């Protein structure tokens, strides 16, 4: 029983953490949180099921196409919902524009794909049992993303340019960094990560249009608790969230588990609005 | 103070005001007549649509105060509709309690809704926009899950029958009139709030939160009241919704509905009642004209939301705002009438003082102010000059409570001022202006100035809601005082104009008028002459002198050395956070170090 709670909790936690990282990658490039983060996760599952199960493509091709779908939505988010409202960041119009885009994608999926949850194909032809692929796939994806981002940020020029933009956009622009193009690339990257989360977690979450708002909420919890833009914080908080949710699920049952998660989220946020890892106060006057 | 102010109010403004009131009420009256007469020409099915529009508006009217006025992005408000629907239905069905009358059940639902509205809304006090939006989204998800899983009470996926209201509201048109009546009452109540100091304070929190704090607006109490009200009407709408549907399951309360409510407000436009009302009617009726598009309706709403955010942030309300399309006269001048200040400012009898003693504040390793002494006396102008980064604005921010000093004290008439607690400063009659004017752009100049007098209103939120006599007295008094303040700074002709149409210099004088509404004992001016023409600066100088003569102590932070030397009684020169020199203008002008460091040889 404990083994099942731990493996399910960690796997779900990895999916939440990946969505959290999706939020973070977008945030670092633009100081904007986007409602499309969870939608990307939903899309990863639906596209994977569409390409592999329905259209019968090989797993590798389906995987790449699902990621490509995520990249596309990432870029569209940047062009349609983020870039036009960046000028007036203080009016928080991005909350509405990204919400509108997320709803459009969700409704489109609901109509074209259907409103019931469909199964996601098994990716590797190995027998079910014990520590199954549905558990280790999200963990593998999460580890790969963390290592990949770490290598990108520390050891490549473009990665350092990302960090420079995240640190101080104006200074980066003054240094001649192509801020707009880097922002676009960040959103494309975030799109791929979000789609990967949904693809790797497809077997657990199924290919379901309603996963969007669910992932948008649960994926934001690690961001809020781990600190904005802090990927390591997001992973730790995501894993804790997954374990907490599964434990509560086992102890008090499904509904009250979500009530418990929500309550803890609110209480922690009210006690520490800047997240457990903390962040500096903004100058207002 | 009850001398008639009519002589300072130019006749034209009166006329504008009168037609303005009628013009504002006319569309509502038209809708009222159409609504009452509706059964005469609406068929059976259209009756259901009309009833639904009324039910939605009951909810949207309350949500409008949260979203359109206070600017809090509450996207999960459907949760309160769900809560109200289930509470009413379950209480009337009598599965858990004895069967209750629908009216009593509706009242209990309103109470439950108010409490939950407060619980959902409270995080808005600490969390910023996106966090709050996500919180309401999470709440909506969870309420649906609970409705689905708590089978013994809610019937789970099978659902529960909605309440049926007794005669005469059991027929289709009877129920329609019941909902229509409630919708009309909600319109009236929220319009009252919109036109009260509470409505103005909400827009100030939305667009100029820092200025709202400086005016003494207590955000927790105000938002708390709004969330209680909004939750209550949302739950009432839920009870009506359940009765209209006649049977409810969790499926009926999707996030799509939340989106509809939310978008109705944004299409309508912020800080408007009529706009969101038209938006609600439009969004309820529109799908009926395009039957094949029903499946796509939420998709289209989302497209609409995107278009509005990107292309028309003002919504319907701005389209209908013909008054503010007329060009303003060009070459208009600000001509203050300082002689009116005597009536506006009641001179404090005591010769009080605002004192800083050895105040120090460092940001990291930078000593912004470092052991500063300063004394501002009633009726005198104290100039604070120094190069950029010498700590002038920081000093002002410590006095007005935006920064906490790390050592030293600020004393008002001998008593030490509490650290931070900026909204308490207004109650101590300390007013301020800002380097960049903080103004509610979508409100009129008059409304912006009236925001300054928020704490002097006597009536409660409920009194304003119901437009009781004390509310009306408050409004008359605030309006007259604001007109007087505007006349004193020379802007009374611009009173009805949207503030975002003003020139920079006019905004600076608007801020001074708003600060004067507090009848300040001490007025802190942060670079009021920046961006003004030479002529405007001399008028500003005369105005500031008159303000001091009326008994107010003024702290003037400025870069224009001429202005400082012309009008100040005392001058303090700062350099790197320390007193470089202090004394009369004549002493400063001949101070060797000051001349070297700042004024130039």
Contacts between the chains, C-beta under 8 A, distances in Angstrom:
chain1	res1	chain2	res2	distance
A	33	B	130	4.5
A	80	B	306	7.2
A	81	B	306	7.1
A	84	B	310	5.2
A	85	B	309	7.0
A	85	B	310	7.3
A	91	B	313	7.7
A	92	B	73	7.1
A	92	B	129	4.4
A	92	B	130	7.5
A	93	B	309	5.2
A	93	B	313	7.0
A	95	B	73	5.3
A	95	B	129	5.5
A	95	B	130	5.5
A	95	B	133	5.5
A	96	B	73	7.3
A	96	B	266	6.9
A	96	B	305	6.2
A	96	B	309	4.6
A	97	B	306	5.9
A	97	B	309	4.8
A	97	B	310	6.6
A	99	B	75	6.7
A	99	B	133	7.5
A	99	B	305	7.2
A	100	B	302	4.7
A	100	B	303	7.3
A	100	B	305	4.0
A	100	B	306	3.9
A	100	B	309	6.7
A	101	B	302	7.6
A	101	B	306	6.6
A	103	B	259	6.2
A	103	B	298	6.6
A	103	B	299	7.5
A	103	B	301	7.6
A	103	B	302	3.7
A	103	B	305	7.5
A	104	B	299	5.8
A	104	B	302	4.4
A	104	B	303	6.3
A	104	B	306	7.4
A	107	B	296	7.3
A	107	B	298	4.9
A	107	B	299	3.9
A	107	B	302	6.5
A	108	B	299	6.3
A	111	B	295	5.8
A	111	B	296	6.8
A	111	B	299	7.3
A	213	B	137	6.2
A	213	B	141	6.3
A	213	B	255	6.2
A	214	B	141	6.6
A	216	B	134	7.3
A	216	B	137	6.9
A	217	B	134	6.1
A	217	B	137	5.6
A	217	B	138	4.5
A	217	B	141	6.2
A	220	B	134	5.0
A	224	B	131	6.3
A	224	B	134	7.7
A	253	B	149	7.7
A	254	B	145	7.5
A	254	B	149	6.5
A	255	B	142	7.8
A	255	B	145	5.1
A	255	B	146	5.3
A	255	B	148	7.7
A	255	B	149	4.0
A	255	B	150	7.0
A	258	B	141	7.4
A	258	B	142	5.2
A	258	B	145	5.7
A	259	B	142	5.8
A	259	B	146	7.0
A	262	B	138	5.3
A	262	B	139	6.9
A	262	B	142	5.3
A	265	B	135	7.8
A	265	B	138	7.0
A	266	B	123	6.0
A	266	B	135	6.6
A	269	B	123	6.8
A	269	B	126	7.4
A	269	B	127	6.1
A	269	B	131	6.7
A	269	B	135	7.7
A	270	B	123	6.3
A	270	B	126	5.5
A	270	B	127	7.8
A	273	B	126	5.1
A	273	B	127	5.9
A	273	B	128	7.8
A	273	B	131	7.5
A	284	B	210	5.8
A	284	B	402	7.1
A	285	B	210	5.9
A	285	B	393	7.6
A	285	B	397	5.4
A	285	B	402	4.8
A	285	B	434	7.2
